[in-house]
């Protein structure tokens, strides 16, 4: 059974921020990104608060014909409310590494 929110609104201001570094040659690029999202909702007639706070670190190394990118993320999520049938407070993790080869200026894979 799918639960549909009857009302969703911002409970507090949300924010997104990023610190970005790129060396003068563009060979190295690194970033740290974060967000804080705060929502109020009515679920099945019950008041609920949802919070989402991801932190993402990424780094990229570039050469003329190839690039290597890696990213790691922590995502803290919570749903709370006094009379909800289910609440949670979890932290998820994800990461990836990507290699890109440029065969020509117009084509990469």
N, C-alpha and C positions, 0 to 999 in steps of 0.2 A: 504494500500500500504506500503510495507516494504521499508525502506531507507537503502541502502547499502553504506558503506564508500568506496570511491575510493582510498583513501590513508590514512594511519594512521602511525604516528611516534611520538617519544618522543619529547615534546617541551622543557622540562627541566628535570633534573635528578629526578627520583622518589626515595622514601625512605620508608623503613619499619622498625619499632622499637618495642621492647617489653621489659618491666620491669617485672621480675618474682620473686616472693617470695615463698619459701617453707620452713616451719619450719623443725627442725631437725628430727622430727618423721614422716613427710610426712602427718600429719593429716590436716594441712591447706596449701592450695596452692592459691595464688592470682596473677593476672597478669593485666597489663595495656598495650594494644597494640595500635599502631597508624600507619597510612600510608599516604603517599601523592603521588598521581599518576597524572601526567600531560601529556596530549596527544594533538597533533594537528591532524586534520583530514580534508579531503575534502569530504563534503556531498552534493550530488546533484550539484556538481561543485562549491560549496561555501566553503571557509575556515572556520574552526570551532576549538574552543579550548574546551577540555573536562577536568574537574578536579574532582577527587574523593579523599575524605579525611575521612576515617573511624576512630573512636575512640572506642575501645572495652575494657570494664572492666569485669573481671571474677573472681569468687571466688569458691573454692571447699573445702568441709569438708569431711574427710574420716574417717570411722571406719572400723573395721575388716570385717564386713559383708555388709556394705552399704556405699554409697557416696551420697552427695547432691551437685549439681553444679548449679550456677546461672550466667547468663551473660547478659550484657546490652550493646547496641551499638548505637552510633550516626553516621550517614553516610551523610556527606555533599557532594553534587554532583552539578556540574554546567556545562552547555553547552552554549557557547557564540560565536557570530560571527556577523559581520555587516549585512550580507544579507541572513541570515537563515530565513526560514518561521516560525520557533519556537525556542525559547531558554528557559532555565530554570535555576534556582538557588534554590535548595530544600535541606532540611535536613530530613532524614528519621530516624526513631527510631525503635528498636526491642529489645526484651528480651526473655529469657526463664529460666525456673527452671526445673531441671531434677533430679529425684531420681533413683539410681541404687542399686539393691539388688544382692549380690553375694551369690548364693545358695551353690556353692562349688568353689574351686579354679579355675576350668575349665569352669564354667557355671554361667552366670549372666543374670539378666533381669530387 
